[in-house]
Every structure is written in structure tokens, then in C-alpha cells.
Amino acid sequence: MLHKMKTSVVSLLYFSFFFLSQFSTSLSERCNPNDKKALLEIKKGLGNPYDLITWDPKTDCCTDWVEATLSCDDKNNRVTSLNLFKIEDVGYLSPAFGDLPYLQSLDINNVRNLSGPIPPTIAKLSKLTFLRISQTNISGPVPGFLSKLKKLTYINLSYNKLVGTIPPPLSQLSNLEFLGLDRNKLTGPIPESFGNFAGKLTYPYLGHNQLTGSVPKSFGGWSFETIDLSRNMLEGDISFLFGKDKTTFQMLLDHNKFAFDFSKAKFGKRLWRLDLNHNKIYGNLPAAITKQPWQLFNVSYNRLCGKIPQGGEIKNYDIYVYLHNKCLCDSPLPPCKS
């Protein structure tokens, strides 16, 4: 009888300890249950990849899930950043991304089998400052609803299969500094409203699309760190992008139909990289090209004429940066005819 009582007491104590430990664990878990629910839906949409094996509903997303994939705020324990890289499973972007209201950074890169459109629910992420969805197979248009995310400073949607025109409402993002829409299948013009970015947007990457029309003249009102308009079907005079007071570092303007008198171009001291090949640029090469510390310079396949200025860093460039012009001459090309 005494033995049975001892056994019952031990069993009771064991189950009490087990219950209390489970209850204590649930109380101490940092991960917000709504965030966890959204994250597990996101994982499901991505094909439940092995890369997210630590995303276990029985564990704490803030402490037990791989730190490289997400982070939580130290005070309110809400998920503030989400990073998804090199996932190979077939998947899509779940609407549940919009159910992470404290998200500030969403970074999806090199997820090659990710397809479908960008879900409209992302417009609910009012705290978002950084958005990268790059090197995937997502398709559909560039979402105009991104203009609702007023805190965005960085958008990178490059290397995807996005189609259609660039939505003018993006110019309402007054804090935007970086816009990467390059290497998609975008068509139509660069919106005139992009002049509203004046002085703020310093990294417009619009290259490797099928854009047409002229570059808005409002782009001449400020300097860029880098401007990439390469490999489109843009045309017209872009001389307003140049100027001795400009602080632009890199201009990638090749493979378009730009036409202007290059002999009148002035260069800012910080312009180190300039690619103008495969356009319709005419005139002479200005003597000022000898004064730039070029890291990249290419004016091949244009309609330039006259003697190539000598000296400075320009002397280090070979024949290939000048080939297929109308009548350029002198080193490294053949001598000018007297």
C-alpha cells in the first residue's frame, strides 16, 4: 500500500513538472503567434524548403529559427527583417508576407524557382524601408501599390521577368534613394513624374529592358551616383545629364539611340565611368576627356569624328573603345589624314 502511494506521488509530481515546464515555455516564447503563423504560411508558399528546416511551429521563431533568415525586435519581439537566399524549391510569394506588420526589411535574392506576381498584401507593410526581390522568376507588372510604402529608401526588383510599364506613382516615394528595375522586360517611357525624385534618387538602375522614348529633362536637375539606362531603345538628346558641376560617378548609357553633340559635353570631377557605345552620338571628342581618372570609357559604334585627344588616363585605352565611328583618327586608331 505504501509503495503504491509513493508511486502515485512520484507520477503526480512528474506530470505536474511536465505541465508547468510546458506552460512556462509557452509563456517565455518571444515569437508573436501572429508572426509565426504568417511565417509558416510563407514557408509553405516557398515549397517547405529544407533551407528553412529550423522554421518549426514547436519552436520560438525569435530564438530558435536560423538567425540568418529573420530577426525580431528586442523590445516588442515582432519580426522586423526577413532574408531568403538561394532557395531552390518551386514556390510563390504568399499573401502572408503582408501579415508581418512590423517588417522593415524584406530581402529575397537568388531564389530562382520563385514565380508568380508580387502579392498586393505587401502594400500593408507600412514600416518597410528595404525591399529586394531579385534574381527570381517572378512575373507580372511592377506594382504601383509600392507607392503606398512611404518609408521605402531602397527597391531592387532586378533580374526578374517583370513586364509592362514603369508605374508613375513610384515617384511619390519621397525617401527613395535606390531603384533597381534593370534586367526585366519593361516597356514604355520613363515616367515624367520621376522628376519628383530630384536630389534624392541617386541610384536609378533601369538598364536591360525595352524602354522607349526620351529621358525626362528633369533628370538634368540633379546628380546621380550611378545612372543605368543601358540596353534599351531610348532616344534623343541627353546632353543635360552632363555638366562640370555634376557629381555623378557612373553613367551607363550604351546600346540606345541617343543623339547629341559630344564635343560640347562637360564632365564633373567625379565622373570615372562612362559607357556610350552603340548610340548615334556625333561631333568631336572633347579635350576634357584627358583630365578624367577613367575606370571605364567607351564611345565605340557612334558617329564621332576628328582627332582623338592624347594624354591622361585616356592613353591607356585601346582601339576597341573607339571602333566603328564616322571618322575618328589618331592613336590608338590610324593617324589623321592631313
DOKEZA-709146 format. One line per 2 residues: their letters; for each residue x, y, z of C-alpha. Coordinates in nm, 4 decimals, padded with zeros to 6 digits. Layout:
A> X:Y:Z ~ ...
REM end
This chain:
ML> 00.0000:00.0000:00.0000 ~ 00.2769:00.2414:00.0956
HK> 00.4634:00.1521:-00.2218 ~ 00.1588:00.2328:-00.4360
MK> 00.1175:00.5709:-00.2654 ~ 00.4804:00.6577:-00.3302
TS> 00.4420:00.5612:-00.6945 ~ 00.1302:00.7779:-00.7299
VV> 00.3010:01.0750:-00.5668 ~ 00.6039:01.0403:-00.7951
SL> 00.3791:01.0173:-01.1011 ~ 00.1808:01.3215:-00.9910
LY> 00.4961:01.5204:-00.9343 ~ 00.6327:01.4176:-01.2749
FS> 00.3206:01.5193:-01.4647 ~ 00.2940:01.8420:-01.2655
FF> 00.6534:01.9269:-01.3521 ~ 00.5942:01.8418:-01.7175
FL> 00.2804:02.0587:-01.7330 ~ 00.4483:02.3509:-01.5600
SQ> 00.7536:02.3307:-01.7828 ~ 00.5356:02.3337:-02.0940
FS> 00.3274:02.6195:-01.9544 ~ 00.6442:02.8110:-01.8660
TS> 00.7853:02.7565:-02.2144 ~ 00.4719:02.8950:-02.3777
LS> 00.4856:03.1988:-02.1532 ~ 00.8526:03.2634:-02.2205
ER> 00.8356:03.2294:-02.6010 ~ 00.9292:03.5569:-02.7671
CN> 00.7781:03.4888:-03.1088 ~ 00.4456:03.6612:-03.1641
PN> 00.1853:03.3954:-03.2570 ~ 00.0518:03.6015:-03.5485
DK> 00.4033:03.6457:-03.6866 ~ 00.4729:03.2738:-03.6502
KA> 00.1505:03.1885:-03.8332 ~ 00.2442:03.4216:-04.1213
LL> 00.5992:03.2855:-04.1408 ~ 00.4782:02.9261:-04.1611
EI> 00.2410:03.0236:-04.4435 ~ 00.5342:03.1922:-04.6209
KK> 00.7390:02.8751:-04.5777 ~ 00.4538:02.6705:-04.7233
GL> 00.4340:02.9017:-05.0257 ~ 00.8067:02.8551:-05.0834
GN> 00.7574:02.4784:-05.1043 ~ 00.8562:02.3975:-04.7443
PY> 01.2254:02.4086:-04.8392 ~ 01.4930:02.2277:-04.6419
DL> 01.6706:02.5643:-04.6142 ~ 01.4009:02.6630:-04.3634
IT> 01.4073:02.3390:-04.1648 ~ 01.4502:02.5342:-03.8405
WD> 01.1153:02.7057:-03.9043 ~ 00.9371:02.4607:-03.6739
PK> 00.5937:02.5526:-03.5306 ~ 00.7014:02.3972:-03.1982
TD> 00.9977:02.6324:-03.1536 ~ 01.0489:03.0041:-03.0971
CC> 01.0934:03.1955:-03.4248 ~ 01.2882:03.4722:-03.2486
TD> 01.5403:03.2474:-03.0766 ~ 01.5383:02.9016:-03.2376
WV> 01.4992:02.9695:-03.6082 ~ 01.8195:03.0323:-03.8063
EA> 01.9230:03.3903:-03.7346 ~ 02.0309:03.4496:-04.0946
TL> 01.6706:03.4158:-04.2120 ~ 01.4979:03.6621:-03.9812
SC> 01.5333:03.8899:-03.6820 ~ 01.2996:04.0158:-03.4116
DD> 01.2854:04.3457:-03.2297 ~ 01.4436:04.3262:-02.8834
KN> 01.1595:04.5188:-02.7212 ~ 00.8328:04.4096:-02.8786
NR> 00.9588:04.0748:-03.0191 ~ 00.7955:04.1347:-03.3577
VT> 00.9657:04.0172:-03.6768 ~ 01.1442:04.3151:-03.8357
SL> 01.3558:04.1561:-04.1091 ~ 01.3215:03.8568:-04.3377
NL> 01.6065:03.7240:-04.5536 ~ 01.5580:03.4404:-04.8015
FK> 01.8556:03.3414:-05.0206 ~ 01.9362:03.0623:-05.2672
IE> 01.6255:02.8521:-05.2090 ~ 01.5886:02.6001:-05.4923
DV> 01.2373:02.4673:-05.4311 ~ 00.9494:02.5702:-05.6571
GY> 00.7322:02.8281:-05.4865 ~ 00.5451:03.1579:-05.4896
LS> 00.5177:03.4707:-05.2773 ~ 00.2447:03.4040:-05.0237
PA> -00.0058:03.6778:-04.9373 ~ 00.1041:03.6110:-04.5779
FG> 00.4031:03.8419:-04.6324 ~ 00.1545:04.1211:-04.5668
DL> 00.0793:03.9795:-04.2216 ~ 00.4130:04.0880:-04.0743
PY> 00.3156:04.4460:-03.9801 ~ 00.6485:04.5334:-03.8142
LQ> 00.8643:04.4217:-04.1075 ~ 01.1250:04.6808:-04.2041
SL> 01.3426:04.4772:-04.4399 ~ 01.2344:04.2118:-04.6912
DI> 01.5243:04.0581:-04.8832 ~ 01.4605:03.7748:-05.1306
NN> 01.7594:03.7065:-05.3548 ~ 01.8638:03.4282:-05.5899
VR> 01.5503:03.2183:-05.5381 ~ 01.5420:03.1007:-05.8988
NL> 01.2248:02.8891:-05.8920 ~ 01.0097:03.1546:-05.7303
SG> 00.7326:03.2522:-05.9731 ~ 00.4046:03.4395:-05.9912
PI> 00.3315:03.8060:-05.9138 ~ 00.4248:04.0219:-05.6184
PP> 00.1200:03.9942:-05.3866 ~ -00.0803:04.3134:-05.3208
TI> -00.0728:04.2390:-04.9481 ~ 00.2847:04.3715:-04.9388
AK> 00.1247:04.7158:-04.9545 ~ 00.0272:04.6620:-04.5880
LS> 00.3918:04.6703:-04.4752 ~ 00.3879:05.0367:-04.3774
KL> 00.7173:05.0168:-04.1858 ~ 00.9149:04.8699:-04.4776
TF> 01.2313:05.0646:-04.5719 ~ 01.4214:04.7973:-04.7704
LR> 01.2721:04.5751:-05.0422 ~ 01.4730:04.3397:-05.2609
IS> 01.3180:04.0651:-05.4731 ~ 01.5932:03.9891:-05.7213
QT> 01.7157:03.7001:-05.9357 ~ 01.3870:03.5110:-05.9336
NI> 01.1230:03.4147:-06.1907 ~ 00.8525:03.6438:-06.0578
SG> 00.6414:03.7983:-06.3321 ~ 00.3623:04.0455:-06.3859
PV> 00.3906:04.4246:-06.3645 ~ 00.5986:04.6409:-06.1353
PG> 00.3379:04.7005:-05.8632 ~ 00.2077:05.0536:-05.8444
FL> 00.0908:04.9780:-05.4911 ~ 00.4521:05.0035:-05.3733
SK> 00.3943:05.3798:-05.3796 ~ 00.1931:05.3341:-05.0572
LK> 00.5063:05.2316:-04.8665 ~ 00.6260:05.5825:-04.7892
KL> 00.9255:05.4784:-04.5789 ~ 01.0964:05.2876:-04.8589
TY> 01.4501:05.4047:-04.9316 ~ 01.5561:05.1003:-05.1360
IN> 01.3730:04.8988:-05.4044 ~ 01.5510:04.6310:-05.6061
LS> 01.3387:04.4203:-05.8428 ~ 01.6197:04.3418:-06.0875
YN> 01.6843:04.0160:-06.2749 ~ 01.3223:03.9037:-06.2869
KL> 01.0572:03.8663:-06.5566 ~ 00.8519:04.1754:-06.4852
VG> 00.6607:04.3241:-06.7783 ~ 00.4598:04.6333:-06.8609
TI> 00.5393:04.9963:-06.7971 ~ 00.7060:05.1671:-06.5030
PP> 00.4252:05.2951:-06.2772 ~ 00.4411:05.6760:-06.2381
PL> 00.3132:05.6610:-05.8760 ~ 00.6552:05.5313:-05.7668
SQ> 00.7664:05.8941:-05.7854 ~ 00.5570:05.9554:-05.4734
LS> 00.8211:05.7732:-05.2682 ~ 00.9977:06.0837:-05.1448
NL> 01.2580:05.8898:-04.9431 ~ 01.3646:05.6553:-05.2229
EF> 01.7403:05.6570:-05.2916 ~ 01.7853:05.3323:-05.4874
LG> 01.5552:05.1998:-05.7603 ~ 01.6617:04.8806:-05.9365
LD> 01.4302:04.7711:-06.2180 ~ 01.7062:04.6531:-06.4514
RN> 01.7134:04.3242:-06.6405 ~ 01.3424:04.2712:-06.6782
KL> 01.1118:04.3077:-06.9800 ~ 00.9745:04.6529:-06.9116
TG> 00.8380:04.8674:-07.1938 ~ 00.7193:05.2219:-07.2495
PI> 00.8767:05.5501:-07.1367 ~ 01.0490:05.6618:-06.8200
PE> 00.7684:05.8475:-06.6373 ~ 00.7935:06.2263:-06.6495
SF> 00.6883:06.2251:-06.2852 ~ 01.0292:06.0802:-06.1941
GN> 01.1466:06.4394:-06.1854 ~ 00.9858:06.4450:-05.8413
FA> 01.2805:06.2366:-05.7210 ~ 01.5113:06.5352:-05.7740
GK> 01.8064:06.5303:-05.5377 ~ 01.7013:06.2117:-05.3557
LT> 01.7128:05.9217:-05.6019 ~ 02.0839:05.8721:-05.6688
YP> 02.0838:05.5124:-05.7969 ~ 01.8325:05.4639:-06.0818
YL> 01.9021:05.1261:-06.2472 ~ 01.6695:05.0907:-06.5475
GH> 01.9031:04.9110:-06.7895 ~ 01.8473:04.5923:-06.9891
NQ> 01.4779:04.6439:-07.0602 ~ 01.2824:04.7586:-07.3669
LT> 01.2146:05.1174:-07.2623 ~ 01.1356:05.3716:-07.5342
GS> 01.1014:05.7476:-07.5704 ~ 01.3257:06.0192:-07.4352
VP> 01.4842:06.0678:-07.0939 ~ 01.2880:06.3248:-06.8894
KS> 01.4727:06.6574:-06.8975 ~ 01.4079:06.6880:-06.5253
FG> 01.6873:06.4305:-06.4828 ~ 01.9274:06.7123:-06.5585
GW> 01.8341:06.8846:-06.2358 ~ 02.0482:06.6737:-06.0048
SF> 02.3464:06.4376:-05.9913 ~ 02.3486:06.0618:-05.9531
ET> 02.5963:05.8241:-05.8017 ~ 02.5103:05.5840:-06.0843
ID> 02.2582:05.6121:-06.3642 ~ 02.1998:05.2979:-06.5702
LS> 01.9846:05.3327:-06.8816 ~ 02.1822:05.0812:-07.0873
RN> 02.0404:04.8368:-07.3422 ~ 01.7023:04.9931:-07.4017
ML> 01.5545:05.1726:-07.7025 ~ 01.5710:05.5227:-07.5591
EG> 01.6445:05.8151:-07.7887 ~ 01.7042:06.1878:-07.8091
DI> 01.9385:06.4429:-07.6573 ~ 02.0824:06.3534:-07.3154
SF> 02.3476:06.6260:-07.3006 ~ 02.1670:06.7666:-06.9948
LF> 02.2942:06.4686:-06.7963 ~ 02.6480:06.6097:-06.8278
GK> 02.7954:06.9171:-06.6614 ~ 03.1110:07.0326:-06.4881
DK> 02.9218:07.0792:-06.1620 ~ 02.7756:06.7273:-06.1652
TT> 02.8926:06.4787:-05.9019 ~ 02.7805:06.1675:-06.0918
FQ> 03.0291:05.8791:-06.0685 ~ 02.8984:05.6292:-06.3256
ML> 02.6881:05.6688:-06.6422 ~ 02.5853:05.3507:-06.8245
LD> 02.4084:05.4740:-07.1378 ~ 02.5155:05.2218:-07.4011
HN> 02.3010:05.0389:-07.6587 ~ 02.0316:05.3009:-07.7117
KF> 01.9561:05.5614:-07.9805 ~ 02.0848:05.8720:-07.8034
AF> 02.1972:06.1525:-08.0335 ~ 02.3762:06.4735:-07.9282
DF> 02.6928:06.6733:-07.9960 ~ 02.9525:06.5143:-07.7699
SK> 03.2055:06.7897:-07.8349 ~ 03.0048:07.0207:-07.6071
AK> 02.9916:06.7803:-07.3152 ~ 03.1374:06.8906:-06.9795
FG> 03.2443:06.6455:-06.7129 ~ 03.2267:06.6630:-06.3353
KR> 03.5394:06.5659:-06.1422 ~ 03.3780:06.2502:-06.0021
LW> 03.2830:06.1018:-06.3390 ~ 03.5085:05.7975:-06.3610
RL> 03.2904:05.5545:-06.5572 ~ 03.1193:05.6405:-06.8873
DL> 02.9790:05.3946:-07.1401 ~ 02.8177:05.5422:-07.4528
NH> 02.8803:05.2657:-07.7062 ~ 02.6159:05.1771:-07.9673
NK> 02.4343:05.5110:-07.9916 ~ 02.4126:05.7914:-08.2502
IY> 02.6402:06.0439:-08.0804 ~ 02.8174:06.2872:-08.3130
GN> 03.0766:06.5672:-08.3041 ~ 03.4343:06.5508:-08.1775
LP> 03.5813:06.4060:-07.8606 ~ 03.6254:06.6965:-07.6156
AA> 03.9790:06.7629:-07.4888 ~ 03.8416:06.7310:-07.1336
IT> 03.8399:06.3521:-07.1641 ~ 04.2156:06.3583:-07.0952
KQ> 04.1560:06.5060:-06.7494 ~ 03.9253:06.2369:-06.6112
PW> 04.0546:05.9432:-06.3988 ~ 03.8654:05.6940:-06.6140
QL> 03.7928:05.3441:-06.4865 ~ 03.5595:05.2834:-06.7809
FN> 03.5349:05.4737:-07.1087 ~ 03.3711:05.3539:-07.4304
VS> 03.2381:05.5550:-07.7259 ~ 03.2528:05.2837:-07.9933
YN> 02.9745:05.2396:-08.2511 ~ 02.8721:05.6040:-08.2759
RL> 02.9121:05.8840:-08.5334 ~ 03.2074:06.0703:-08.3839
CG> 03.4736:06.2372:-08.5934 ~ 03.8076:06.4162:-08.5602
KI> 04.1308:06.3669:-08.3719 ~ 04.1367:06.1650:-08.0505
PQ> 04.2790:06.3826:-07.7682 ~ 04.6010:06.2464:-07.6198
GG> 04.7237:06.2281:-07.2606 ~ 04.5933:06.1447:-06.9166
EI> 04.4225:05.8158:-06.8370 ~ 04.2690:05.8082:-07.1844
KN> 04.6040:05.6936:-07.3255 ~ 04.5548:05.3579:-07.1534
YD> 04.2532:05.2681:-07.3671 ~ 04.2928:05.0592:-07.6786
IY> 04.1342:05.0676:-08.0204 ~ 03.8161:04.8887:-07.9167
VY> 03.6673:05.1829:-07.7251 ~ 03.6751:05.3959:-08.0454
LH> 03.5895:05.1479:-08.3229 ~ 03.3041:05.1965:-08.5710
NK> 03.2721:05.5724:-08.5624 ~ 03.2386:05.8023:-08.8597
CL> 03.5922:05.9408:-08.8849 ~ 03.7853:05.9290:-08.5572
CD> 04.1607:05.9213:-08.6023 ~ 04.4976:05.9287:-08.4247
SP> 04.6336:05.6924:-08.1606 ~ 04.5259:05.4228:-08.0955
LP> 04.3468:05.4464:-08.4342 ~ 04.5355:05.5182:-08.7584
PC> 04.6830:05.8705:-08.7962 ~ 04.4630:06.1513:-08.9164
KS> 04.4921:06.2369:-09.2849 ~ 04.6457:06.5743:-09.3492
REM end
